[in-house]
Amino acid sequence: MVGTDSVHVTEEAAFGPNETTKYALKPTPTKPDKIECWYGAETATTPRVAATYDANDDDWDCLVPTPATTLATDKLWFALTMGATAANGSVTPSP
């Protein structure tokens, strides 16, 4: 759950260090104004990647780079923004 939404996340490309992985995010029941994604810790200073809305699939696509060195505690993080409110959620990528 992210705020009042449930978010289904699909890993659409191979995940690994020094890779860019495509994720499809589908929040329900609302459609956020924007989604940003990043890999690492929730408070990581790595740049956030803006997801793009894919009307054909009715989901959001996000291409997230993974650093060369990863920690077991790292996750895919995403922020859903609706109006002036943002809420964070996360999942652990599949190796």
Backbone as numpy.savetxt, mean C-alpha at the origin, in Angstrom:
# Nx Ny Nz CAx CAy CAz Cx Cy Cz
-8.53 -3.64 8.90 -9.37 -2.46 8.90 -8.48 -1.21 8.90
-8.87 -0.25 8.10 -8.22 1.05 8.06 -9.34 2.07 8.25
-9.37 2.70 9.42 -10.50 3.55 9.72 -11.76 2.70 9.74
-12.73 3.04 8.91 -13.96 2.25 8.82 -13.96 1.32 7.61
-12.86 1.30 6.87 -12.78 0.49 5.65 -12.02 -0.81 5.86
-12.42 -1.79 5.12 -11.67 -3.02 4.98 -10.87 -2.88 3.68
-9.60 -3.30 3.68 -8.77 -3.15 2.48 -8.26 -4.52 2.06
-8.64 -4.92 0.84 -8.12 -6.16 0.26 -6.88 -5.80 -0.54
-5.76 -6.46 -0.24 -4.48 -6.18 -0.92 -4.05 -7.43 -1.68
-3.75 -7.24 -2.97 -3.26 -8.33 -3.81 -1.87 -7.98 -4.29
-0.93 -8.88 -4.08 0.44 -8.71 -4.58 0.44 -9.20 -6.02
0.69 -8.29 -6.98 0.57 -8.64 -8.39 1.91 -8.81 -9.10
3.00 -8.80 -8.34 4.34 -9.03 -8.91 5.21 -9.63 -7.82
6.32 -10.20 -8.21 7.21 -10.83 -7.25 7.73 -9.82 -6.24
7.82 -10.25 -4.99 8.34 -9.41 -3.92 9.74 -9.87 -3.57
10.65 -8.91 -3.33 12.00 -9.24 -2.89 12.81 -7.98 -2.73
13.98 -8.09 -2.08 14.87 -6.94 -1.93 15.27 -6.38 -3.29
15.38 -5.07 -3.37 15.75 -4.38 -4.61 14.78 -4.64 -5.76
13.54 -4.90 -5.44 12.50 -5.12 -6.44 11.44 -4.03 -6.31
10.70 -3.81 -7.37 9.51 -2.97 -7.30 8.33 -3.90 -7.48
7.46 -3.90 -6.49 6.32 -4.81 -6.47 5.03 -4.04 -6.72
4.19 -4.59 -7.58 2.89 -3.99 -7.84 1.86 -4.60 -6.90
1.13 -3.71 -6.21 0.05 -4.12 -5.34 -1.25 -3.51 -5.83
-2.32 -4.26 -5.72 -3.66 -3.74 -6.00 -4.39 -3.66 -4.66
-4.89 -2.47 -4.34 -5.60 -2.26 -3.08 -7.05 -1.92 -3.38
-7.95 -2.59 -2.67 -9.38 -2.34 -2.88 -10.05 -2.09 -1.53
-10.18 -0.81 -1.17 -10.87 -0.49 0.07 -12.39 -0.54 -0.13
-13.11 -1.03 0.89 -14.57 -1.03 0.87 -15.06 -0.66 2.27
-16.11 0.02 2.44 -17.13 0.32 1.45 -16.92 1.65 0.73
-15.98 2.49 1.18 -15.83 3.80 0.56 -14.67 3.83 -0.42
-14.69 4.81 -1.31 -13.58 5.04 -2.24 -12.81 6.26 -1.73
-11.55 6.08 -1.32 -10.78 7.21 -0.79 -10.44 8.22 -1.89
-10.07 9.42 -1.44 -9.62 10.46 -2.37 -8.24 10.13 -2.91
-7.41 9.52 -2.07 -6.08 9.09 -2.53 -5.56 7.99 -1.61
-4.59 7.23 -2.16 -3.88 6.21 -1.40 -2.40 6.40 -1.66
-1.60 6.31 -0.61 -0.15 6.33 -0.72 0.39 5.07 -0.08
1.48 4.51 -0.66 2.06 3.26 -0.18 3.55 3.44 0.07
4.09 2.63 0.99 5.53 2.59 1.24 5.87 1.28 1.91
7.14 0.89 1.84 7.60 -0.35 2.44 8.57 -0.04 3.56
8.45 -0.76 4.66 9.35 -0.59 5.79 8.55 -0.50 7.07
8.91 0.47 7.92 8.20 0.72 9.16 7.13 1.79 8.93
6.14 1.83 9.81 5.09 2.83 9.66 5.67 4.24 9.67
6.72 4.45 10.44 7.33 5.77 10.56 8.54 5.94 9.65
8.70 5.06 8.68 9.86 5.13 7.77 9.89 6.47 7.04
11.10 6.90 6.75 11.26 8.16 6.02 11.37 7.93 4.52
11.19 6.70 4.08 11.22 6.41 2.64 10.06 7.14 1.96
10.25 7.52 0.71 9.18 8.25 0.02 7.92 7.40 -0.12
6.80 8.05 0.00 5.52 7.38 -0.22 5.19 7.45 -1.71
4.64 6.38 -2.21 4.29 6.27 -3.62 2.79 6.47 -3.76
2.38 7.36 -4.63 0.96 7.59 -4.88 0.39 6.44 -5.70
-0.70 5.89 -5.24 -1.40 4.84 -5.99 -2.28 5.51 -7.05
-2.53 4.79 -8.13 -3.41 5.30 -9.17 -4.68 4.45 -9.21
-5.80 5.11 -9.40 -7.07 4.40 -9.46 -7.20 3.72 -10.83
-7.53 2.44 -10.81 -7.73 1.65 -12.03 -9.23 1.38 -12.17
-9.89 2.17 -13.00 -11.34 2.05 -13.17 -11.74 0.70 -13.75
-10.87 0.09 -14.57 -11.19 -1.21 -15.16 -11.33 -2.29 -14.09
-10.48 -2.23 -13.06 -10.50 -3.23 -12.00 -11.20 -2.73 -10.73
-11.55 -1.44 -10.71 -12.14 -0.80 -9.54 -11.26 -1.00 -8.30
-9.95 -0.78 -8.50 -9.01 -0.84 -7.39 -7.92 0.20 -7.60
-6.98 0.25 -6.70 -5.87 1.21 -6.74 -4.58 0.42 -6.95
-3.76 0.82 -7.92 -2.48 0.16 -8.21 -1.35 1.00 -7.63
-0.42 0.30 -6.96 0.70 0.99 -6.33 1.98 0.21 -6.62
2.98 0.87 -7.20 4.28 0.25 -7.49 5.25 0.66 -6.40
5.60 -0.28 -5.52 6.35 0.03 -4.32 7.75 -0.57 -4.38
8.80 0.27 -4.34 10.17 -0.25 -4.31 10.50 -0.80 -2.92
11.28 -1.88 -2.94 11.75 -2.50 -1.70 13.25 -2.26 -1.60
13.76 -1.85 -0.43 15.19 -1.60 -0.29 16.01 -2.89 -0.40
17.32 -2.74 -0.59 18.22 -3.90 -0.71 18.25 -4.71 0.57
18.14 -4.03 1.71 18.14 -4.72 3.00 16.78 -4.55 3.64
16.15 -5.66 3.97 14.84 -5.61 4.61 14.92 -6.24 5.99
14.01 -5.84 6.86 13.91 -6.39 8.21 12.67 -7.27 8.30
12.71 -8.23 9.19 11.56 -9.12 9.37 10.32 -8.36 9.81
10.50 -7.22 10.42 9.37 -6.42 10.90 8.82 -5.45 9.85
9.47 -5.33 8.70 9.01 -4.44 7.64 7.70 -4.94 7.04
6.88 -3.99 6.60 5.59 -4.31 5.99 5.31 -3.37 4.83
4.31 -3.70 4.05 3.75 -2.76 3.09 2.76 -1.91 3.87
2.99 -0.61 3.88 2.10 0.33 4.55 1.34 1.13 3.51
0.14 1.53 3.85 -0.66 2.36 2.96 -1.48 3.32 3.80
-1.66 4.50 3.26 -2.47 5.54 3.91 -3.65 5.85 3.00
-4.84 5.71 3.54 -6.06 6.08 2.82 -6.45 7.47 3.27
-6.66 8.37 2.32 -7.06 9.73 2.66 -8.45 9.99 2.11
-9.32 10.43 3.02 -10.68 10.81 2.66 -10.91 12.19 3.24
-11.00 13.18 2.35 -11.12 14.57 2.82 -9.86 14.96 3.56
-10.01 15.42 4.78 -8.86 15.84 5.59 -8.39 14.74 6.53
-8.97 13.54 6.42 -8.66 12.45 7.34 -7.85 11.37 6.63
-6.74 10.95 7.26 -5.92 9.86 6.73 -5.81 8.77 7.80
-5.80 7.53 7.35 -5.64 6.39 8.25 -4.66 5.41 7.61
-3.78 4.84 8.43 -2.78 3.90 7.94 -3.20 2.46 8.18
-2.76 1.59 7.28 -2.94 0.16 7.42 -1.69 -0.53 6.89
-1.57 -1.84 7.13 -0.39 -2.56 6.65 -0.69 -4.03 6.42
0.15 -4.66 5.61 0.15 -6.10 5.40 1.61 -6.54 5.28
1.84 -7.81 5.55 3.16 -8.39 5.37 3.24 -9.00 3.99
4.15 -8.54 3.12 4.25 -9.11 1.77 4.66 -10.58 1.80
4.26 -11.31 0.78 4.64 -12.72 0.64 6.06 -12.79 0.08
6.89 -13.66 0.66 8.26 -13.78 0.13 8.30 -14.47 -1.23
